[in-house]
């Protein structure tokens, strides 16, 4: 997942410019003559890019050394999710959901729907139903994955919830809430577990403030947080079986809060984008077995543009906002930059979709 909550207040203070070119249309949405390309293989690396004025979705095959020529235009303040073989782009202010099948991305076949909420943050899917975490509404928005049409809403147990992440484990949704007051995190985050088959809802208070990214790992939920240098942030691990949480690494151990995380599950290495200062976000590896924090990865300055680990290729993709999309190979401890970015926008959010 992204820098969604470490930059949430900042992004809200920026005037939102024109609507996406593709809004409410299955059109060319800002494509860059990409109809002569081919989608090969069964996975795509997705790279949402933004300079806080303009936003574009770019993509590439994970084995390629270059981004594809194609691009789709969206609102500059958008978030990217991939689940169940689908691509979801969540535009903010106005809130818009775009559903894209990876096989159709070259033809710019986009299904789009306006949302009642203005600030959708993350989407996941269970079967044909999708679920959206909303930062400005106290409910989960359900939608049809095939048609992109919003349907019912699932109410959350508290007001001013400020949901930031949503993951699916079986038929259970795992939702992290930031609980902000005037956009300031003043209390620890809250984890909400919603069993979609029965509607049963449970909650667990987290230990750290302002959760902003999460991922599943062998019966646990790993949650990162960043509190803009105020402390009470870092990374914690929730044991979903017994409902307990422990801090893996705090601000002092990491050298800052965390804006995004990615997991090498086979080797149990967690990669964290550590927010030290504006424009200064190195990536640090954390051994989940020994709980030790390693040295920052080479040739990465500002990884606030997102992280995603490709388990098939055993490589980490990094959105370095200072210089572009990069790929880190842990086998040789080397970082290289992806080509075809000279005229593109800085990375803002990354995902891999398998189909």
C-alpha positions in Angstrom: 0.0 0.0 0.0 1.1 4.3 0.3 1.8 7.5 2.0 -2.0 7.9 2.5 -2.1 8.9 6.1 1.2 10.5 6.7 0.2 13.0 4.0 -3.5 13.0 4.7 -3.7 16.3 6.4 -1.3 17.8 3.9 -3.3 16.5 0.9 -6.5 17.8 2.3 -5.1 21.3 2.5 -4.2 21.3 -1.2 -7.0 22.7 -3.5 -8.4 19.9 -5.6 -8.1 20.7 -9.2 -10.2 19.4 -12.2 -12.1 16.1 -12.1 -10.4 13.1 -13.7 -10.6 13.3 -17.5 -12.1 9.8 -17.4 -14.8 10.6 -14.8 -18.0 8.7 -15.5 -16.7 7.4 -18.9 -15.4 4.3 -20.4 -13.1 6.4 -22.5 -9.5 7.0 -23.4 -9.0 8.7 -20.0 -5.7 10.3 -20.9 -4.2 7.4 -22.7 -0.8 7.9 -24.4 -1.3 6.0 -27.6 -1.1 2.7 -25.8 -3.3 0.6 -28.1 -0.2 -0.8 -29.8 1.0 -2.5 -26.6 0.4 -6.0 -25.5 -0.3 -7.4 -22.1 1.9 -10.5 -21.6 2.0 -12.9 -18.7 -0.5 -12.9 -15.8 0.6 -10.0 -13.6 1.1 -6.3 -13.8 3.0 -3.9 -11.6 0.8 -0.8 -11.2 2.3 2.6 -10.5 0.0 5.5 -9.6 1.8 8.7 -10.1 1.0 12.2 -8.9 2.6 15.7 -8.5 -0.3 16.9 -6.4 -1.7 18.6 -9.5 -2.1 15.8 -12.0 -2.5 12.1 -11.6 -1.8 9.1 -13.9 -1.9 5.4 -13.6 1.1 3.7 -15.3 2.0 0.0 -15.5 4.5 -2.6 -16.6 5.2 -6.3 -16.6 7.2 -7.0 -13.4 10.0 -8.6 -15.5 10.3 -5.6 -17.7 13.1 -3.0 -17.3 10.7 -0.2 -18.5 7.3 1.2 -17.8 4.8 0.7 -20.6 4.0 3.7 -22.8 0.3 3.8 -21.7 -1.2 6.0 -19.0 -4.6 6.7 -17.7 -5.5 10.1 -16.2 -7.1 10.4 -12.8 -7.5 13.0 -10.0 -4.1 13.8 -8.5 -5.3 12.7 -5.1 -6.1 9.0 -5.7 -5.2 5.7 -4.2 -4.5 2.4 -5.8 -5.7 -1.1 -4.7 -5.6 -4.5 -6.4 -7.6 -7.6 -5.2 -9.2 -10.6 -6.7 -7.6 -10.0 -10.1 -9.1 -6.5 -10.3 -7.6 -3.0 -10.3 -9.4 -0.3 -8.2 -8.5 3.4 -8.4 -10.1 5.5 -5.6 -10.3 9.2 -6.5 -10.7 11.7 -3.7 -12.9 14.9 -3.6 -15.1 13.9 -5.3 -15.0 10.3 -4.2 -15.0 8.1 -7.3 -14.4 4.3 -7.7 -12.9 3.0 -11.0 -12.8 -0.7 -11.7 -10.3 -2.0 -14.3 -9.6 -5.5 -15.5 -5.9 -5.8 -16.2 -6.5 -7.5 -19.5 -8.5 -4.5 -20.6 -6.2 -1.7 -19.3 -4.7 -1.1 -22.8 -8.2 -0.5 -24.3 -9.0 1.9 -21.5 -12.1 0.0 -20.5 -12.9 1.6 -17.2 -16.1 1.2 -15.2 -16.6 4.2 -12.9 -19.1 5.2 -10.2 -19.4 8.2 -7.9 -19.4 7.5 -4.2 -21.4 9.2 -1.4 -18.2 9.7 0.6 -15.4 12.1 -0.6 -12.3 10.3 0.6 -12.0 6.6 -0.2 -8.7 5.1 0.8 -8.4 1.4 0.1 -10.5 -1.4 -1.4 -10.5 -5.1 -1.1 -12.7 -8.0 -2.4 -14.3 -11.2 -1.3 -15.7 -13.0 -4.3 -17.9 -10.7 -6.3 -18.2 -8.1 -3.5 -15.8 -5.3 -3.0 -15.4 -3.2 0.2 -14.0 0.3 0.6 -12.4 1.9 3.6 -13.6 5.6 3.8 -11.6 8.2 5.7 -14.5 10.7 5.9 -17.5 8.4 6.6 -18.3 6.0 9.4 -19.2 3.0 7.3 -17.7 0.6 4.8 -19.0 1.0 1.3 -19.9 -2.3 -0.4 -19.9 -2.6 -4.3 -20.3 -5.1 -7.0 -16.8 -6.0 -8.4 -18.2 -6.9 -11.8 -20.3 -3.8 -12.4 -18.4 -1.4 -10.0 -21.8 -0.4 -8.7 -22.0 0.7 -5.0 -24.6 -1.2 -2.9 -25.2 -1.5 0.8 -23.2 0.1 3.6 -21.7 -1.5 6.8 -21.8 0.8 9.8 -18.8 1.2 11.9 -19.0 1.0 15.7 -17.7 4.6 16.4 -18.1 8.0 15.0 -15.1 10.0 13.5 -13.6 6.6 12.7 -11.3 7.8 9.8 -10.7 4.3 8.3 -7.4 4.0 6.6 -6.9 0.4 5.5 -9.0 -2.7 4.7 -7.9 -6.3 4.2 -9.9 -9.5 3.7 -9.0 -12.8 5.5 -11.4 -15.5 4.4 -14.9 -13.9 4.9 -13.6 -11.4 7.5 -12.8 -7.8 6.9 -9.9 -6.2 8.9 -10.3 -2.5 9.0 -7.9 0.0 10.7 -9.3 3.3 12.1 -7.2 6.3 12.7 -9.6 8.1 15.1 -8.6 11.7 14.4 -9.7 14.9 16.1 -9.5 17.9 13.7 -7.3 15.6 11.6 -4.9 15.0 14.5 -4.3 11.5 15.9 -4.9 11.9 19.6 -5.5 8.2 20.6 -4.3 4.8 19.4 -5.9 3.3 16.3 -8.7 0.8 16.4 -8.9 -2.5 14.5 -12.4 -3.6 13.5 -13.1 -7.2 12.4 -16.3 -7.7 10.4 -17.5 -11.2 9.5 -19.3 -10.6 6.3 -21.2 -13.9 6.4 -22.9 -13.1 9.7 -22.4 -9.4 10.2 -20.6 -10.1 13.5 -18.4 -7.2 14.5 -15.4 -7.1 17.0 -12.9 -4.5 17.9 -9.4 -4.4 19.2 -7.6 -1.3 20.3 -4.1 -0.9 18.7 -1.1 0.3 20.6 0.1 3.0 18.1 -1.4 6.1 16.7 -2.5 6.9 13.1 -2.4 3.5 11.3 -1.8 3.9 7.6 -0.9 0.6 6.0 -1.5 -3.1 6.8 -0.9 -6.5 5.4 -1.6 -10.1 6.4 1.1 -12.6 7.4 0.5 -16.1 8.6 -2.4 -15.4 10.9 -1.3 -12.0 11.9 -2.1 -8.4 10.7 1.0 -6.2 10.4 0.0 -2.5 10.9 2.3 0.5 10.3 1.7 4.0 11.5 3.2 7.5 11.3 2.4 10.5 13.5 4.4 13.2 11.8 7.3 13.1 14.3 5.1 13.2 17.3 5.9 9.6 18.3 3.5 6.9 19.3 4.0 5.3 15.9 6.0 2.5 14.1 4.9 -1.0 13.4 2.8 -3.5 15.4 1.6 -7.0 14.9 -1.9 -8.2 15.7 -2.4 -12.0 16.5 -5.8 -12.6 14.9 -6.3 -15.8 16.7 -6.0 -14.5 20.3 -6.7 -10.8 19.7 -3.5 -9.4 21.1 -1.1 -6.8 19.7 2.6 -6.2 20.2 4.9 -3.5 19.0 7.5 -4.9 16.5 9.5 -1.7 16.2 8.7 1.8 17.4 9.7 5.3 16.2 12.9 5.3 18.2 14.0 1.9 16.9 13.2 2.7 13.3 14.3 6.3 13.2 10.8 7.6 12.3 7.2 6.7 11.6 6.3 4.4 8.8 4.3 5.4 5.7 4.1 2.0 3.9 5.2 -1.6 4.3 5.8 -4.7 2.0 6.4 -8.3 2.9 8.8 -11.0 1.7 6.7 -13.7 3.3 9.0 -16.6 2.3 11.9 -15.1 4.2 9.9 -13.2 6.7 11.4 -9.9 5.9 9.3 -6.8 6.3 10.3 -3.7 4.3 9.3 -0.3 5.8 9.3 3.1 4.3 10.5 5.2 7.3 9.4 8.8 7.4 12.4 10.7 8.8 11.5 14.1 7.3 9.7 15.6 4.3 11.5 14.1 1.3 13.6 11.8 3.5 12.1 8.3 3.7 14.6 5.4 3.4 13.5 1.8 3.2 14.6 -0.4 6.1 14.3 -4.3 6.3 13.0 -5.9 9.5 13.5 -9.5 10.3 10.2 -10.7 11.7 11.9 -13.7 13.4 14.7 -11.9 15.2 12.8 -8.5 15.2 16.0 -6.8 14.2 16.1 -3.7 12.0 18.6 -3.7 9.2 20.4 -0.9 7.4 18.6 1.3 4.8 18.5 -0.2 1.3 20.9 1.4 -1.2 20.1 4.2 -3.7 16.6 5.0 -2.2 15.9 8.5 -0.9 12.2 9.1 -0.6 10.2 5.9 -0.6 6.9 7.6 0.4 5.7 6.7 -3.1 4.9 3.2 -2.0 6.3 -0.3 -1.6 5.2 -3.7 -3.0 7.0 -7.0 -2.9 6.7 -9.4 -5.9 6.9 -12.8 -4.3 7.1 -14.6 -7.7 10.3 -12.7 -8.7 11.5 -12.1 -5.1 12.0 -8.4 -5.7 10.8 -5.2 -4.0 9.4 -2.4 -6.1 9.9 1.1 -4.5 8.2 4.4 -5.4 11.0 6.8 -4.8 9.4 10.3 -5.2 12.8 11.9 -5.6 13.8 9.9 -8.8 11.1 7.5 -9.9 10.0 3.8 -9.7 12.9 1.5 -8.6 13.3 -2.2 -8.0 15.5 -3.7 -5.3 17.0 -7.2 -5.6 17.7 -8.6 -2.1 19.7 -11.5 -3.5 22.5 -9.0 -4.6 21.5 -6.0 -2.4 21.2 -3.8 -5.5 18.6 -1.1 -6.5 18.0 -0.2 -10.1 15.7 2.4 -11.6 13.0 1.5 -14.0 13.2 3.1 -17.5 10.7 5.2 -19.5 10.0 7.7 -16.6 11.7 10.8 -18.0 8.5 12.8 -18.6 6.3 11.0 -16.0 5.1 12.0 -12.6 6.5 10.9 -9.2 5.3 7.6 -7.8 2.5 7.9 -5.3 1.0 4.3 -4.8 2.1 0.8 -6.0 0.3 -2.5 -6.3 0.7 -5.8 -8.1 -2.3 -7.5 -9.7 -2.3 -11.2 -10.6 -4.9 -12.4 -13.1 
